[in-house]
Amino acid sequence: MQVELLRKESLAGLPRAAAAKVLTSAYCALLPVTPLPPPVLPVALGLSSSPAWFGASPAASSPWCQLALYAAARCGPVSLVLAAGQRVTRLPVQLEQASHALLWPWDTEACAA
C-alpha cells in the first residue's frame, strides 16, 4: 500500500472540476490530518467514483502528529520540543533565524484521554 501526503493548498490553483478529477483518479481514500477550513475538498461523498472520506481525528491535530508529519514530509517549520519544566534563559540556536515562533504547550491529561 502506498501512502502519499497531499496538501490542500496544492489543489487551490486548480478549477474545482480539475481538482475533483485529480482526487477521483489518483486517490482511493482521503484522510485529513486536521480539520479543513473552507472551501472543502471537491469530492462527492458517497459516490462510488469518489475516494473514501475519513474525517480528521482529534489525535491528528496533536503536537506529536504535527511533528511526525513534518519529519515524514521533510518540510515544515523549524520545530523544537522542550521538556516540561525546562527553563529557557536564551533563544535556542534553532530559532535564531526565525521571524516569529509559536509556543504550543499541551496538556498531558488531554493526551492520555
Secondary structure, 3 states (H helix, E strand, C coil): CCCCCCCHHHHCCCCHHHHHHHHHHHCCEECCCCCCCCCCCCCCCCCCCCCEECCCCHHHHCHHHHHHHHHHHCCCCCCCCCCCCCCCCCCCHHHCCCCCCCCCCCCHHHHHC
